[in-house]
Amino acid sequence: MINLDLSKIHDCDGVSDNVSIIDDCVFTNSIKLQSVKVSPKLRKIGESAFRNCVSLENIDLSRSSELEIGKNAFKNCSSLKAIELSKAKLIDEKAFEGCKKLVSVTLPSELTAIESNAFDSCHKLESINLGKKIAF
């Protein structure tokens, strides 16, 4: 089991800096990665950043505002059960495709776009919370 804390990174001078971008393919195929803690300053998760992280169960993105999630970012993260995206701005193509255990997603009412097939093959998806400002 591997838990990753990206909420604070220290540079060589000991100055604390928060991660604002997770680049493309950075954690692809990290099959032992189980949980990730991110900084509130996180603004972008790149393409395929966590693709095929089959043990990933928990990543809390609720404090990351204006967040953009790239193509295939969490594709085939088959252990991911719930995702809190209450401040996301964009969810790109196939971002959560193949997350077979995903049952709950929280999205903001201010979401700019959900691209095609963002939640394709999420067969257990039971609940999508769209925030409080939705008017019908």
N, C-alpha and C positions, 0 to 999 in steps of 0.2 A: 504494500500500500504506500502510495506517495501522495503527500499533501503539499501543495505549492502555494506560497504566500507571495503575491506580487503587489501587496498593498504598500510596501515600503522597500525600496532598494537603496543601498548605501554605496556612494561612489568611493573612490580611493581616498578622498579627503574626509570621509565620515559624514558628509552632508546627506541628509535624507532627501530622496526624490521619489515621487510617485509615478508609476508607469501609466502613460496615457495611450500608448499604442501597443498592441500585440501583433507582431508582423505575420505575414503569410507563412503558413506551414511550420511555424515554430515548434508546436507540440504534436504535430501529426504523428500518429502511430505510437504515442506514449501509452502503451497498454496498461501500465501499472498506476497511472495517474487517476486518483480517486476524487480529489477535491481541490478547488482553486479558490483562493481569496484574492480579490482584485481591489485596486484603488478606486476611490470615488472620482478620481481624475481620468479614469479610463474612458477614451472617446472612440476607439476603433479596435475591433477584432478582425484581423485580416483573413483573406481567403484560406480555407482549410487549416486554420490555426490549431484547432483541436480535432481535426478529422480523424476518425478511427480510434479515438480514446475510449475504448470499449468498457473500461472500468470507471469512467468519470460519472459520478453520481450527483455531485453538488458543485454548482458555481453560482454564486449570488451576484447578480448584476444590477440589483435594485438601486444602488446608490450612484451608478454611473449614468449621468444625464447626457443627453444628446448623443447617445451611443449608436454607432453604426456597426452592424454585424455583416461581415463579408460572405461571399459565396462559399458554400460547403463548410462554413466555420465549425459547425458541430456535427457534420454528416457522420452517420453511423456511430454516434455516441450512444450505444445501445443500453447503457445502464442509467442514463439521465432520466429522472422521473418528473421533475418539475423545474420550471425556469421562470424567474422573476425578471421581466423586462419592462417594468413600469415607467422607465424614463428613456426607452430606446427611441431612436429617430428613424432608423432604416434597418430592415431585415432583408438581406439579399437572397438571390436564388438558392434554393436547396440548403439553406443555412442549417436546418434541423432535420433534413431528410434522413430517414432510417433510424431515428431515435425511437426504437420500438417500445420502450417502456415509458415514454413521455405521456403523462396523463393530464398535466395541468400547465397552462401558460398564462401569465399575466402581461398584458400589453397596455401601453398608454393610449389614452384617447387622442393624443396629439401625434401619434405615429404618422410619419410622412409616407412611408411605403412598405408594403410586404410584397416582395417580388415572387414570381411564379415558383410553385412547388416548394416554398419555404418549409412547409411541414409535411411534405410527401412521405408516405410510408410510416407515419406515426399512428399506427392502428389503434393504440390504446388511448389516444387523446380524447379526454372526456370533458374538459373544462377550459374555456378560453375567456378570461376576464378582460374586458375592454376598458376598464377604468370607470370613473364616475361621471364624466362629462359627455357621455354619448346621449344624443337626443334622437328620438324616433318620431 
